[in-house]
Amino acid sequence: MKYIRPYKIIHCEEFLREPAQDTFKEIETLEVSKIILRGKGTGRSTLLNYMQEKKANTEQPFMLLNFNRDNLPLDTKNFLAKEFFEHYWEIHFTREILWYIKKYHELTYQSKFSQYGDAIQNCCQEIVDLLNSLVFTDSYCLPKLYTSKEISGEILDKFKKLMHIESIELGSNRFDSINNSDELAQKILYSYFDLFDKTIIEVDDESLPEYWYKTYFNENSELITFTPYSIEYNKNLEIVYAIIKKRIMGYNATIPLDWLNYDTLNLLVTCTNGNIKIILDIVNEIILIWEINDRIRREDIKDTIHEVLLNNRSRKLMRSKQPKLYL
């Protein structure tokens, strides 16, 4: 089976819509402004992409911004001041907002926001040129250093007025992994949360207690609380079966499903703690066994589970830095 990225699967036949719909409705009823989405491999990114699509063109749109691909060299802090990093993340934050507007409001973007896009593109190129120049010199100079919210806040206000909306929600994938779990990046991006009425961030930091929460006072001296939320449908055997079945049928409808009984499902969920991604990795390996041997034995299932879990732990240990939340 092929891996389907979260922003694509929500438009595919393989997507099991009902659990995402129910979770989305539950999150919508939470009367909190800051949510930490826990549970690696439980479909959080798929849920956030689903929420973005579901709330597009509503009175309260949900912007899912992605920063994980924007990684600065680890040694840049030795050469660059904090003002540069505020500028860097302001440019990338603004770029993500403009991407959202262009995706869901293309005509409005072309007539009202394209000039911002051109300016941000120029800023991105200036940053690239600067980082390349640091290979040869430790001095740097940019034509303009923007502060946090300087352009992004202006664009959000303009977007609200044009679309006649009062509030916007924010989502972020793997927030505690941004720029290799960089503390400064998290704290700079954290300052943007007050621009939005609700913020939902994915967090993978395993050192956080299960019922961890964060409280702080914003600039108006209002007490704000981060509320943890965990997706639970990944441990429902009926739902897990439906997810696996859809993925198998989408790959090869001739593959038998008789091996996918209660005991196997229970074993898969128990051994992976309901990590859907790992479960699908295991199922994929089991399918390869069937394609070679034309059968699936109980021993094959157990051996595959053991091998995939072992490989997953090895990859985890090889990471240069584990996800860490610094808020």
Phi and psi in degrees as a GROMACS rama.xvg file:
@    title "Ramachandran Plot"
@    xaxis  label "Phi"
@    yaxis  label "Psi"
@TYPE xy
-84.7726  151.492  LYS-2
-78.9396  130.466  TYR-3
-113.093  121.137  ILE-4
-66.2828  149.349  ARG-5
-53.5057  -40.5818  PRO-6
-72.3845  -13.8407  TYR-7
-96.8395  -37.9301  LYS-8
-65.8202  -28.8954  ILE-9
-64.6277  -12.2262  ILE-10
-107.439  7.06262  HIS-11
-104.553  160.161  CYS-12
-64.1735  -26.5067  GLU-13
-71.6301  -10.9289  GLU-14
-77.4387  125.279  PHE-15
-89.3699  104.87  LEU-16
-78.6728  -36.9872  ARG-17
-60.5716  -46.0186  GLU-18
-60.6935  -37.8844  PRO-19
-66.2673  -40.1755  ALA-20
-61.8467  -45.7805  GLN-21
-64.6968  -42.1242  ASP-22
-66.0751  -41.6623  THR-23
-58.0786  -45.9704  PHE-24
-63.6534  -38.7964  LYS-25
-65.6205  -42.946  GLU-26
-64.4031  -36.7899  ILE-27
-62.7189  -28.7858  GLU-28
-83.0468  -12.0613  THR-29
-69.8285  122.6  LEU-30
-90.3285  61.2888  GLU-31
-135.154  157.65  VAL-32
-103.551  -16.4246  SER-33
-132.635  123.393  LYS-34
-127.464  134.31  ILE-35
-104.54  119.508  ILE-36
-91.5894  112.902  LEU-37
-100.122  166.509  ARG-38
100.136  80.1098  GLY-39
-61.7988  135.659  LYS-40
79.1247  14.8564  GLY-41
-101.79  7.77995  THR-42
92.0277  24.0418  GLY-43
-65.1208  -45.8338  ARG-44
-63.9664  -37.8438  SER-45
-63.2544  -42.307  THR-46
-61.6129  -45.1807  LEU-47
-64.9143  -39.1505  LEU-48
-66.1399  -37.7432  ASN-49
-63.6048  -42.0723  TYR-50
-62.8266  -40.113  MET-51
-61.7584  -45.2686  GLN-52
-66.3587  -41.9147  GLU-53
-65.8645  -35.9618  LYS-54
-97.632  -1.04708  LYS-55
-62.173  140.05  ALA-56
64.3985  24.3358  ASN-57
-106.094  -178.418  THR-58
-78.5204  -7.43095  GLU-59
-141.251  75.452  GLN-60
-65.56  157.093  PRO-61
-119.04  115.626  PHE-62
-97.8356  116.193  MET-63
-96.9664  108.133  LEU-64
-101.553  138.112  LEU-65
-118.089  123.983  ASN-66
-120.293  -3.24305  PHE-67
-63.7444  -25.4344  ASN-68
-81.4271  -9.68436  ARG-69
-95.3402  80.2947  ASP-70
-105.771  122.728  ASN-71
-83.5953  149.155  LEU-72
-55.8375  141.437  PRO-73
-64.2349  -24.0812  LEU-74
-93.2883  6.24032  ASP-75
-65.0196  -25.6633  THR-76
-64.8489  -19.7927  LYS-77
-74.8408  -18.0867  ASN-78
-116.026  -25.6281  PHE-79
-113.399  144.422  LEU-80
-81.2514  165.693  ALA-81
-58.7193  -34.5263  LYS-82
-58.4195  -34.0743  GLU-83
-65.5942  -43.1068  PHE-84
-67.5633  -35.6567  PHE-85
-62.9442  -41.8007  GLU-86
-62.1413  -46.7252  HIS-87
-56.6774  -49.4378  TYR-88
-76.14  -27.2888  TRP-89
-63.9691  -41.9318  GLU-90
-63.6543  -45.2102  ILE-91
-74.0741  -33.5439  HIS-92
-63.8801  -45.4574  PHE-93
-63.0957  -39.6679  THR-94
-60.962  -40.5261  ARG-95
-66.6757  -39.613  GLU-96
-62.4185  -44.705  ILE-97
-64.2077  -36.3505  LEU-98
-60.287  -42.3344  TRP-99
-62.9913  -48.0558  TYR-100
-60.5593  -42.5303  ILE-101
-65.5427  -36.2485  LYS-102
-68.5197  -43.9538  LYS-103
-104.095  -12.9175  TYR-104
-141.231  63.3318  HIS-105
-60.9465  -43.4351  GLU-106
-66.977  -40.6903  LEU-107
-63.6667  -40.424  THR-108
-60.6303  -47.8012  TYR-109
-63.2803  -35.8678  GLN-110
-89.2518  -27.136  SER-111
-120.726  -18.5555  LYS-112
-128.538  -5.67095  PHE-113
-62.5208  -29.9704  SER-114
-65.9559  -33.262  GLN-115
-65.5263  -42.2081  TYR-116
-59.8253  -43.3901  GLY-117
-62.5955  -42.6426  ASP-118
-65.7475  -41.1652  ALA-119
-67.0823  -37.7181  ILE-120
-61.9948  -40.1439  GLN-121
-64.0997  -40.0867  ASN-122
-64.6144  -39.6195  CYS-123
-61.324  -41.6748  CYS-124
-66.6949  -38.1829  GLN-125
-61.5168  -39.0179  GLU-126
-66.5691  -43.4185  ILE-127
-60.191  -45.897  VAL-128
-61.724  -40.2011  ASP-129
-64.1334  -47.2856  LEU-130
-63.6638  -36.3979  LEU-131
-66.421  -35.5021  ASN-132
-70.2511  -22.8753  SER-133
-67.7385  -14.5468  LEU-134
-65.1364  -29.2876  VAL-135
-109.248  -20.9155  PHE-136
-149.307  152.747  THR-137
-98.9598  9.26121  ASP-138
-97.6396  152.414  SER-139
-151.025  157.394  TYR-140
-157.629  126.762  CYS-141
-116.508  148.07  LEU-142
-58.2716  -32.7196  PRO-143
-153.416  135.201  LYS-144
-110.739  114.608  LEU-145
-83.9567  147.751  TYR-146
-92.7927  164.761  THR-147
-57.1467  133.216  SER-148
75.327  0.495466  LYS-149
-62.8995  -48.8643  GLU-150
-94.7492  -42.6454  ILE-151
-60.2639  -41.9263  SER-152
-63.41  -40.1192  GLY-153
-63.4703  -42.9244  GLU-154
-66.751  -42.4131  ILE-155
-62.5112  -42.8038  LEU-156
-61.8298  -44.2527  ASP-157
-63.9212  -41.7458  LYS-158
-63.2619  -43.1421  PHE-159
-59.9753  -45.3171  LYS-160
-65.1511  -43.1975  LYS-161
-66.7823  -37.5385  LEU-162
-91.0183  -3.22131  MET-163
57.1053  47.9183  HIS-164
-121.78  152.248  ILE-165
-99.599  -25.7341  GLU-166
-144.559  153.666  SER-167
-132.904  143.001  ILE-168
-104.54  153.764  GLU-169
-121.761  139.977  LEU-170
-132.029  149.549  GLY-171
-142.187  128.356  SER-172
-75.6522  136.811  ASN-173
43.85  56.7199  ARG-174
-58.9891  -37.2225  PHE-175
-81.1871  3.76  ASP-176
-109.5  -1.2453  SER-177
-57.848  131.829  ILE-178
49.4411  49.4783  ASN-179
58.7432  45.4681  ASN-180
56.2738  49.6595  SER-181
-82.6752  126.875  ASP-182
-64.6602  -44.8436  GLU-183
-62.4194  -42.238  LEU-184
-60.4046  -44.3979  ALA-185
-61.7619  -43.5737  GLN-186
-70.7437  -33.7906  LYS-187
-67.0573  -47.6728  ILE-188
-67.046  -31.7684  LEU-189
-58.339  -31.8717  TYR-190
-67.7774  -16.6778  SER-191
-82.9866  -14.4028  TYR-192
-59.6836  -31.4859  PHE-193
-70.2311  -9.21301  ASP-194
-76.1114  -12.437  LEU-195
-120.585  152.832  PHE-196
-80.6967  -25.8385  ASP-197
-145.865  138.285  LYS-198
-126.68  130.987  THR-199
-124.432  119.875  ILE-200
-121.72  139.698  ILE-201
-78.0936  135.917  GLU-202
-134.491  130.054  VAL-203
-108.975  -1.7567  ASP-204
-58.4174  107.884  ASP-205
-77.562  -9.83376  GLU-206
-81.0622  -11.8448  SER-207
-72.7848  136.008  LEU-208
-59.3314  154.91  PRO-209
-58.4354  -35.9409  GLU-210
-108.184  32.1551  TYR-211
-63.0989  141.77  TRP-212
-146.544  161.733  TYR-213
-128.434  132.312  LYS-214
-121.224  146.279  THR-215
-157.104  165.468  TYR-216
-103.489  129.515  PHE-217
-83.0868  -173.951  ASN-218
-66.3705  -15.7961  GLU-219
-98.863  15.4412  ASN-220
62.7103  27.6097  SER-221
-95.1231  135.008  GLU-222
-76.2634  122.833  LEU-223
-115.372  137.657  ILE-224
-122.134  133.404  THR-225
-85.1667  124.64  PHE-226
-106.361  124.351  THR-227
-75.5795  143.637  PRO-228
-141.024  130.693  TYR-229
-118.719  134.582  SER-230
-72.7296  134.567  ILE-231
-113.189  -17.7724  GLU-232
-66.5978  -14.2375  TYR-233
-69.0495  -9.07716  ASN-234
-107.754  3.82916  LYS-235
-86.3949  115.307  ASN-236
-61.6874  -35.4475  LEU-237
-65.1993  -40.9952  GLU-238
-70.5456  -42.6965  ILE-239
-60.9804  -41.221  VAL-240
-59.7478  -44.905  TYR-241
-64.2032  -38.5832  ALA-242
-63.5097  -48.3412  ILE-243
-62.8309  -44.5905  ILE-244
-59.5912  -45.8274  LYS-245
-60.4016  -40.7626  LYS-246
-68.9581  -39.2973  ARG-247
-66.6955  -45.2695  ILE-248
-62.5387  -35.6945  MET-249
-69.9318  -23.9215  GLY-250
-90.2759  -50.9265  TYR-251
-161.108  103.341  ASN-252
-67.1467  -10.9143  ALA-253
-86.2292  -9.17603  THR-254
-69.2967  127.028  ILE-255
-69.3992  155.424  PRO-256
-118.178  7.93474  LEU-257
-65.047  -24.6871  ASP-258
-75.3516  -16.105  TRP-259
-89.6243  63.1302  LEU-260
-93.93  -175.893  ASN-261
-58.2033  -45.097  TYR-262
-62.621  -42.566  ASP-263
-66.1913  -44.618  THR-264
-60.8697  -44.1054  LEU-265
-62.8474  -39.3462  ASN-266
-65.011  -44.3378  LEU-267
-61.2951  -46.4707  LEU-268
-69.0699  -41.2151  VAL-269
-67.1062  -46.0437  THR-270
-69.7793  -28.648  CYS-271
-102.853  -2.06981  THR-272
57.1628  34.7188  ASN-273
75.9942  20.8459  GLY-274
-77.8031  102.954  ASN-275
-61.2841  -37.8513  ILE-276
-61.3831  -46.1851  LYS-277
-67.4558  -38.5498  ILE-278
-58.4424  -43.8969  ILE-279
-68.4748  -32.4782  LEU-280
-63.2054  -42.329  ASP-281
-64.2021  -46.3111  ILE-282
-60.8517  -38.7772  VAL-283
-61.2619  -42.8181  ASN-284
-67.6345  -35.9416  GLU-285
-65.0701  -39.2964  ILE-286
-62.3964  -40.6092  ILE-287
-61.0899  -38.071  LEU-288
-63.2491  -43.7236  ILE-289
-63.0985  -40.5103  TRP-290
-65.5025  -26.8286  GLU-291
-87.2358  -45.4783  ILE-292
-102.876  -9.00142  ASN-293
60.9382  26.4727  ASP-294
-163.535  158.393  ARG-295
-130.589  115.276  ILE-296
-98.0001  159.156  ARG-297
-57.6737  -38.7903  ARG-298
-64.8047  -37.2832  GLU-299
-62.4802  -40.9715  ASP-300
-63.9336  -47.8821  ILE-301
-63.4749  -43.9942  LYS-302
-63.8207  -39.4478  ASP-303
-66.4326  -43.3373  THR-304
-57.8081  -47.1372  ILE-305
-60.991  -44.2433  HIS-306
-67.0782  -44.9424  GLU-307
-65.7415  -41.7833  VAL-308
-64.4923  -38.6556  LEU-309
-65.1951  -44.3292  LEU-310
-64.336  -37.4815  ASN-311
-65.208  -41.3579  ASN-312
-65.3562  -37.8676  ARG-313
-64.6999  -43.3008  SER-314
-63.3334  -38.0389  ARG-315
-64.2362  -41.5093  LYS-316
-69.5201  -23.8527  LEU-317
-81.3991  -11.5696  MET-318
-62.9807  139.83  ARG-319
-66.4277  -31.0397  SER-320
-151.863  130.779  LYS-321
-77.5452  150.364  GLN-322
-55.9488  135.241  PRO-323
-139.961  127.52  LYS-324
-95.7216  127.194  LEU-325
-109.273  3.92322  TYR-326
